[in-house]
Amino acid sequence: MEEQKDFDILEMPAEGLAAYWLSIKKLIDVKRNKQVLEEEIRYTREPFIKFMLETAFSEMDSDTIRRLAESKTHTIINEYSRKLNSMQISLLAMSSQENPRISFVRMASQYPTSVISEKKAFTLAHGLVDGLLSKESDHQILLEFDHKLQPDRLLVKMLFHIILSRKKGKQKLEKLVPYIKTPFYSNGITQVIDGFDHRILKSNLAVQAEQILKYSNSKMEMATEMCMGIRNKYNYDDIFHIARAYMP
């Protein structure tokens, strides 16, 4: 079994997530031993799925597992919300050509504790700007952007984008788009480049972020219920019915 690299509950469709749990059910029914779960836990990198695999098939009672799953959902949603909020600030800053210092303070304020100092963030961000202009730099590493990055790295990358836009103009942002793995941010930058009205961009981003968080929460609820169904040894059809309750 190969390590899962692109499995991301926050961005995968509900149908794909449901198919994952149904495949786990099939594997358990066929192999009828704990090894399949042990292997899945070992190779799964997706945080919520890994947590559910480790927790749901432990010796804890069902009520405790559900409470822990709810807490994990809230933790992940809150972290993703902070990142989406800081992305919105970054995109709107590029749209309005806001002072990068103001933008950084606003982005950093999304976190309850300081994740990186202003001085260090600006030093690293300016280093990225210099690297972009160097023919020897590896753009794949330099320009990679993904919501799975740690908050300090994410803030530096976005500060880099703001500085680049302010210094070189919005069209320079086109170089970034192929390296951005988060559709919300990639689509936002495209709209900035295309010159969307600032108020329309702000409204679009707010609505989309809200829908992403609602959908992500629903998918984690579905994952919890399907996983608990497998734990409780429901048959395949019943677990499929659980999945259908969360889809149109």
Salt bridges, closest charged atoms under 4 A:
GLU3 OE2 - ARG45 NE 3.66
ASP8 OD2 - HIS147 NE2 2.89
ASP8 OD2 - LYS148 NZ 3.73
GLU11 OE2 - HIS147 ND1 3.39
ASP29 OD1 - LYS25 NZ 3.15
GLU79 OE1 - ARG82 NH2 2.99
GLU98 OE1 - ARG106 NH1 3.02
GLU118 OE2 - ARG101 NE 2.57
GLU144 OE2 - LYS181 NZ 3.22
ASP146 OD1 - HIS147 ND1 3.59
ASP146 OD2 - LYS148 NZ 3.20
ASP197 OD2 - ARG199 NE 3.59
GLU210 OE2 - LYS214 NZ 3.44
GLU225 OE2 - ARG66 NH1 2.63
